[in-house]
Amino acid sequence: MRALSVIFTTYNSTTWLEKVLWGFASQSHEDFELIIADDGSKQETAALITRLQEETGLDITHLWQRDDGFRKCRVLNKAILQAAHDYLVFTDGDCIPHPDFLKTHAALATPGRFISGSYFRLSLPASEAIQRSHVESGECFQTSWLRAQGMPRSKKMRRVEASPLVDRIMSPLTMRSCTFKGGNSSAWRSDLVSANGFDERLGYGGEDRELGVRLQNAGVRPLNARYKTTCLHLEHPRGYLDPAVMAQNKAILRETSKSGRKRAERGIQELLDEGYLVKA
């Protein structure tokens, strides 16, 4: 059984974070650590993590940095340095993992590849309806349950149950290229360090995809797991959306793709150069 380091960010979103932690407490693959990369949350988040750690026995590192605006890429780079294991799984603090989420990532891990999974976006009513029993039983990953919460039938709903049969039918028909998705991807720590991690020049919007382009520029190819592993993406307001920042991110993404750049201009090495020390 492969040991995994699971990394995701959070910021003052305890209601969704609790649901996500219920999901990790219900994983079929048990050999993993959780690194919660906290971009400056208030004390309520720390209190929730402590309580859930006691209730579930999860191995959690709460990696907090002070609130100084949106610095997700920076705290993710700190988490990569903090990781104890050689294979890293990335998700988000608003994504409830399927019970076999980590089992699938561990089974698919292949040298020279990164895994690109999927997520299914819920409505706000469906997000709010999810209780602990629904997560622990896996009921919320059943399409019948989602339909009962008012979710309309759609092709994307086929991803939810992560069925081998659906994967065999749908994956060959999927024409969209695979990208590195912050909500459901995994990679070797050594490949991420070689890529200099996430580029801290980027704000919200496509920062994960830009990392994926650099990995591919370096010869690390994506492995399509869109119908093999999934998460439920909880709906919530996104007050941090900034059109100017997103436009800048797109410009950096285009430049990365055009130039064939393999390393972040400002990433892990620059963090270390500033004197950042990994806590024991």
C-alpha positions in Angstrom: 0.0 0.0 0.0 1.5 3.3 -1.1 1.8 6.1 1.5 0.3 9.4 0.3 0.6 13.0 1.3 -2.7 14.8 0.6 -2.7 18.5 0.2 -5.5 21.0 0.0 -6.0 24.7 0.9 -8.6 26.4 3.0 -9.6 29.9 4.1 -12.3 30.6 6.6 -14.7 28.0 5.4 -15.3 25.7 8.3 -18.7 24.3 7.2 -17.3 23.0 3.9 -14.0 21.9 5.5 -15.8 19.7 8.0 -17.6 17.9 5.2 -14.3 17.4 3.4 -12.7 15.9 6.5 -15.6 13.5 6.9 -14.7 12.3 3.4 -11.1 11.7 4.2 -12.1 9.8 7.4 -14.1 7.5 5.2 -11.4 6.5 2.7 -10.8 2.9 1.7 -7.1 3.7 1.5 -5.8 4.5 5.0 -2.1 5.1 4.6 -2.0 8.9 4.2 -1.3 12.2 5.9 -3.3 15.3 5.4 -1.7 18.7 5.0 -4.2 21.5 5.3 -2.6 24.5 3.7 -4.3 27.4 5.4 -4.1 30.8 3.7 -4.7 32.8 6.8 -8.0 31.5 8.4 -9.2 32.7 11.8 -9.1 30.6 15.0 -12.4 28.8 14.1 -10.6 26.8 11.5 -7.9 25.6 13.9 -10.5 24.6 16.4 -12.4 22.6 13.9 -9.3 20.8 12.7 -8.4 19.9 16.3 -11.9 18.6 17.0 -12.1 16.5 13.8 -8.6 15.1 14.4 -9.6 13.9 17.8 -12.9 12.5 16.5 -11.5 10.7 13.4 -7.9 9.9 14.2 -6.8 11.5 10.9 -3.1 12.4 10.6 -3.4 16.1 10.0 -0.8 18.9 9.7 -2.4 22.3 9.9 0.0 24.5 7.9 -1.1 28.1 8.5 0.3 31.3 7.1 -0.8 34.8 8.0 -3.6 36.5 6.0 -1.9 38.8 3.5 -4.3 38.6 0.5 -4.7 35.6 -1.8 -1.5 33.6 -1.5 -2.7 30.1 -2.3 0.4 29.2 -4.5 2.7 30.2 -1.7 1.1 28.0 1.0 0.8 25.1 -1.5 4.6 25.3 -2.1 5.1 25.2 1.7 2.9 22.1 1.8 5.0 20.4 -0.9 8.1 21.0 1.2 6.3 19.8 4.3 5.1 16.5 2.7 6.5 13.3 4.3 5.8 11.0 1.3 7.0 10.8 -2.3 3.6 10.9 -3.9 1.3 13.9 -3.5 -2.5 14.1 -4.0 -4.1 17.5 -4.5 -7.7 18.5 -3.9 -9.5 21.5 -2.5 -11.1 22.4 0.9 -14.5 22.5 -0.8 -14.3 19.0 -2.5 -15.6 15.9 -0.7 -13.6 12.9 -2.0 -15.2 9.7 -3.2 -14.6 6.8 -0.7 -12.1 5.2 -3.2 -10.5 8.6 -4.1 -7.1 7.9 -2.5 -7.2 4.1 -3.4 -7.5 5.1 -7.1 -4.7 7.7 -7.0 -2.4 5.2 -5.3 -3.2 2.5 -7.8 -2.6 4.7 -10.8 0.6 6.4 -9.7 3.1 5.9 -12.5 6.6 7.3 -13.0 6.7 10.0 -15.5 3.0 10.7 -15.3 0.6 13.0 -13.3 -3.0 12.0 -12.7 -5.9 14.2 -13.8 -9.2 13.3 -12.1 -12.5 15.1 -12.1 -15.1 16.7 -9.8 -18.8 17.2 -10.0 -20.2 20.6 -9.1 -23.2 20.7 -6.7 -25.8 23.3 -6.3 -25.9 25.2 -3.1 -29.0 23.3 -1.8 -27.4 20.0 -2.5 -24.1 21.1 -0.9 -26.0 22.2 2.3 -28.0 18.9 2.3 -24.9 16.7 2.8 -24.6 15.4 6.3 -22.0 13.2 8.0 -24.1 10.0 7.5 -24.4 10.7 3.7 -20.6 10.9 3.5 -19.8 8.0 5.7 -22.2 5.7 3.9 -21.2 7.0 0.4 -24.9 7.8 -0.2 -24.1 11.3 -1.5 -22.1 9.7 -4.3 -25.2 8.0 -5.7 -26.8 9.7 -8.6 -30.3 8.8 -7.2 -29.5 10.7 -4.0 -28.2 13.7 -5.9 -31.3 13.7 -8.1 -33.4 13.7 -4.9 -31.6 16.9 -3.9 -32.7 18.6 -7.1 -29.6 18.1 -9.2 -30.6 17.9 -12.9 -29.6 14.9 -14.9 -26.4 15.5 -16.9 -23.6 13.7 -18.7 -21.1 14.9 -16.0 -23.2 13.1 -13.3 -21.8 9.8 -14.8 -18.5 10.7 -13.1 -19.9 10.6 -9.6 -20.1 6.9 -8.9 -16.6 6.4 -10.5 -17.9 3.1 -12.1 -15.3 0.9 -14.0 -18.0 0.3 -16.6 -18.7 4.0 -17.1 -14.9 4.6 -17.3 -14.4 1.9 -20.0 -17.2 3.4 -22.1 -16.6 7.2 -21.5 -12.9 7.6 -21.3 -12.2 6.7 -25.0 -14.9 9.2 -26.0 -13.4 12.0 -24.0 -11.7 14.4 -26.4 -10.7 17.2 -24.0 -7.1 17.3 -23.0 -6.1 16.5 -19.5 -4.9 19.3 -17.2 -3.6 19.5 -13.7 -6.7 20.2 -11.6 -6.2 21.6 -8.1 -9.4 19.8 -7.0 -8.3 16.3 -8.1 -4.8 15.6 -9.3 -1.7 13.8 -8.1 2.0 13.8 -8.9 5.4 12.7 -7.7 7.0 15.1 -5.3 10.3 15.0 -7.2 8.5 16.2 -10.4 6.8 19.0 -8.6 10.1 20.2 -7.0 11.8 20.0 -10.4 9.0 22.2 -11.7 9.7 24.6 -8.8 6.1 24.1 -7.6 3.3 26.5 -8.1 4.2 29.9 -9.6 3.5 32.5 -6.9 3.0 35.2 -9.5 -0.4 33.8 -10.1 -3.6 34.6 -8.2 -6.9 32.8 -8.4 -7.7 31.2 -11.7 -5.7 28.6 -13.6 -2.7 28.4 -11.3 -3.1 24.6 -11.2 -3.4 24.4 -15.0 -0.2 26.4 -15.4 1.7 24.0 -13.3 0.4 21.1 -15.4 1.7 22.8 -18.6 5.1 23.1 -17.1 5.1 19.4 -16.0 4.2 18.5 -19.6 6.9 20.7 -20.9 9.3 18.7 -18.8 8.0 15.4 -20.2 5.7 14.5 -17.4 2.6 13.3 -19.2 -1.0 13.4 -17.9 -3.0 10.2 -17.2 -6.7 10.6 -17.7 -8.7 9.5 -14.6 -11.8 11.6 -15.3 -14.1 8.7 -14.9 -12.0 6.7 -12.4 -11.8 9.1 -9.4 -14.0 12.0 -8.4 -15.0 14.6 -5.8 -18.2 16.5 -5.0 -17.5 20.2 -5.5 -19.4 22.2 -2.9 -21.0 25.5 -4.0 -20.1 28.7 -2.2 -19.6 32.4 -3.0 -16.2 33.4 -4.6 -15.5 36.9 -3.4 -11.9 36.7 -4.4 -12.6 36.6 -8.2 -10.8 39.4 -9.9 -11.0 39.8 -13.7 -7.6 41.6 -13.8 -5.9 38.8 -11.9 -7.5 36.2 -14.1 -6.4 38.0 -17.2 -2.8 38.2 -15.9 -2.9 34.5 -15.1 -4.1 33.7 -18.7 -1.2 35.7 -20.1 1.3 33.8 -17.9 -0.3 30.5 -19.0 0.0 31.4 -22.7 3.7 32.4 -22.2 4.4 29.1 -20.3 2.9 27.1 -23.2 4.5 29.1 -25.9 8.0 29.2 -24.4 8.1 25.6 -23.2 9.1 26.9 -19.7 9.6 24.0 -17.2 10.1 25.9 -13.9 8.1 28.4 -12.0 9.6 31.9 -12.1 8.7 32.3 -8.5 8.2 29.1 -6.5 9.8 26.6 -4.1 13.4 27.6 -4.6 12.6 31.3 -4.1 10.7 30.4 -0.9 13.8 28.6 0.4 16.0 31.5 -0.7 13.9 33.8 1.5 14.8 31.6 4.5 11.6 29.5 4.8 12.3 26.5 7.0 10.3 23.3 6.9 8.9 22.5 10.4 9.8 19.1 11.8 
